Amino acid sequence: MTNQQGLGARLALTGIGLAAAAMPAQAAFETITDSGTTVLKLCQGTEANRNPTTGVCKVTGNFPTGSGTGTFPGLSGSNWAVYATNNNQAVIANGTTIGNLDDRIWRRGSTTEYVFGFRLQMVNTLWTPPSPACAVTTPDYFEVNDMFRNGFSGLTGLQIAYRQGTAEEGAWFSGRTSQGLNQYAGSPDGLSPTRANDWVDFRTDVNIDDPDSQSNANSSWMFVRVILSTPPSSSAVANAIRLRQGGEEGQCQFSVNLNGLKP
């Protein structure tokens, strides 16, 4: 029995627990810490215990995708608009295109409020890990355990959220660090990797054919809300985004750096 099945069984034994499980938390952006030892915000849970809560960090609803304005899930105002795009960027691991990345910035009217968002879509292609950097070089499907973006140094009060569609993997937790799965003590369940406030990490598990039998080829949209004193550039910058395979099922630990939009 999986941890999630066990949790469901325990809830079924109590009417109170069942009622609580039927009431999802209010969809909203969540603040991540700027200082202190608890670096990561718990959203869905950890690798060992997925989905212990419902709705934390998760928002629902549509957002502007073209030239018009509209609402943004989990945030106030009806005059959100696309500010900049860096879409359809090929994700290449050791010479093989393993997916595509969409990257956008939204702005609320003429205010200083922005949302940076990115989403990953994997393709049905095997990649070959490089030798000698990887002990196992058998062709396999690339797995993304962490989605990082940088450019947040000196900014405070960042808020994060994810919007999950059908067959998309959400964010288990998120925080201001550049360390991913299996890179710090207490991994995979620890919530206090080394703080790196220039970075925001979203722990996820995107794999078109995951060995753990919970395969999702696409990530959710991962959002970071920031208040900026000056408008950001609308041009992508090298190495602003990093996607990392952390070796959850013994795969090679490998990172892919990408161009991205920055504050």
N, C-alpha and C positions, 0 to 999 in steps of 0.2 A: 504493500500500500504506500502511495506517495504521501509526502507531508501535506499536500493540498487535499487529498482524499481523506486523510486522517482528520484534518481540520473540519471538513464538511461533516464527517460522522459525529464529531464531538458537538458541533452546532445543532445537529438534528436531535440530540438528546435533551436539549433545553429550549423551551418556548422563547425564553428571553434571548438566548443566543440566536435563534432563528429569526426573530423579529429584528434584531440588530443587524444581522447579515443582509436583510432585505432592504435596508435603508443605507444607500451609498452616501459617502461623505460629499459635501458640497464641492462642486468643481471650481477650482481656483488655482491661481499661481501660488507657489510656496517660496518663502524667503530662505535662501541658503546663507550660512554663516560667513562672516568676514574674518573672524578670529576665534581662538579657542581650540580645544582639542577634538570636539565633535565636528568633523569636517563635512560628512555626508548627510544629506536629508533622505530619510527612509521613505520611499514611495510605494512600490509594490512588495518589496521584501528583498531577500537575498537568494543566492543560488541554492542554499540549503533549505529555504522556506519561502517559496514564492507566494505572493498575494496574501499576506496575513491581514491586510486591510484593503478597503475598497475605495477608490476614488482619490486617494492622496496624490497630488501633483498632476492628476489627470483632468484635462478640460475637454469639453465637447462643443461641437458647432463648427460652422464654416468661417472662413476669413477671406479677405480680398485676394484675388489671384491675378487680376488684370489691372486696368487703368482706373477702375472705379473705387469708391469708398464703401466701407461697411463696418460691421461690428467685428470684434476679435474675441474668440472664446476665452472666458475667464477674466476678461478685463472690461473696464468701463469705456463709454464713448461709442459713437456710431460713425466716426469719421476716420477710421483707420484706413491706410492705403499702402500699397507696395512702394517702398522707397528705393530698393535696389535688388537686383537678382544676379545669381551666379549659378544658373541651372544647367542640368545635363552634363555635369563634369564626370568624365570617365575615372573610375577607381581602378588603378593598375597595381597589381601585386606581382613582383618579380617578372614583369613583362606581359602579364595576362590581365585582360580587363575582366574584373570580377563583379563590377556593379557600376551604378551611376549615382551621383549625389546632386540633390537640389539644395540650394542655399539662398536665403532671402533675408531682407530686412523690411520690417513694417514700421510706419510712423503714425502716431495719432495726431492728425491735423497738422498744425504748425508748432506743436509743443516740443518739449525735449524728451518725450517718452518714445522709446523704440523697442521693438522685439526682433531679436536675431533667431532665425530658425533654420534647421537643416533636417533633411530626410534621406535615407539610404535605400536604394533598390538593388538587390543582388540579381545577378544573371546566372543562368544554368550552365556554368563553365567551371571546370576544374583548374586549379592553379598548382604549380610545382614549387614547394618551398626550396629556398636556395641552400646549397651546400658550400662550405661547412657550417654556415651560420645556424642551420637547422639540423638536428640529429635525425629527424624523420623527413625524408624527401619524397615520399609517395604522393602522387597527385591527389588532391582532396578539394572539398569545397571550403572556401574561406569563411571563417566565422568572426564576426565583429562583436567583441565583448565590451568595448568602450568606445564612445564617440566623444572626442575632445574638441573644444575650440578655444582660442586664446584671444588676447587683446583687452582683458578686463582689469589689468593692473591699475590701482588707484581708484577704482570704482567700488562703491559700497551699496549695500541693500539690494543686491541682485536677486531676482526672482526667477524661478524655473517652472516649467510645466511640460507635459507631453500630450499630444492629441493622437489617439490610437484609432485607426480604421480597421477594416476587416483584414485578417491575415497579416497584421503588423505587430512587431514586438515593442512593448513599452519600455519605460525606464524603471529599473528596480530601485536605484537610488542615484543621487546627483549631488555634486559639491565642487568646491574650488580646489582642485588638485590636478596634477599631471600624472598621477600614478593610477594604473588600472589593475585589472584582475591579476592576482599572483605577483604583484610588485611590492607588496608591503605586508608587514606582520599582521596576522589575524585574517588575512585573505582566505577565502572569499567573503567572510561574513563581517569583518571588522568595518567600523564606520569612521575610522580615523587614520586615513593615509596621510602622508606628509602634505601639509597645506602649500598650495601654489596659487595665489590669488589672481594670477594672470590667466589661469585656465579654468574652464568649467567642464566637468566630466559627466557624461550620462552612461551609467552601467546598463547594458542591454544584452541581448543574445540573438543576433541576427545571423541566420544560416539557412540556406535553401534546403539543406539535408543534414540536420543536426543529429549527431550521435545520441543525444538525450531524448530523441523522438518528439521533441517539441519544436518543430521546424517552422520558422517564419522567414520568408525571403526578404521582407521589407521591414524597416524600422518605422516607428511612429515619427511624426514631426516633433522634434525636440526644440523647445523654446527657451530663450533667456531674455528677460525684460530688464532694461537698463534705462537710467536717466543720464543724459549726456549734456555737457555744457556747450559743446559745439557739434554740428552735424557730422556724422561719419562719412568717410569716402564711399562712393558707390562702386569703386573698383576693387576686385579681389586682390588679396595679398598672398604671396607664397607662404606655405607652411602654417596657415592660420587654422587649419583643421587637421586632425589626426584620427585615424581609425585603427584600432588595435585588436589583434587576435591574441587572447591571453592564455591559451592553452588549457581551457576548462576541461577538455577531454583528452589532454596530452598532446595537443597540436603544438606546432612551433609557435613560439611567441614572436610576433612580427607586426610591425607598424607600417602604415601607408600615410604619407603626408600629402595634403592637398591644398590648393588655393582656396581662400575663403574670405568672406566679408568680415571686417573688424570694426569695433567701436572707434 
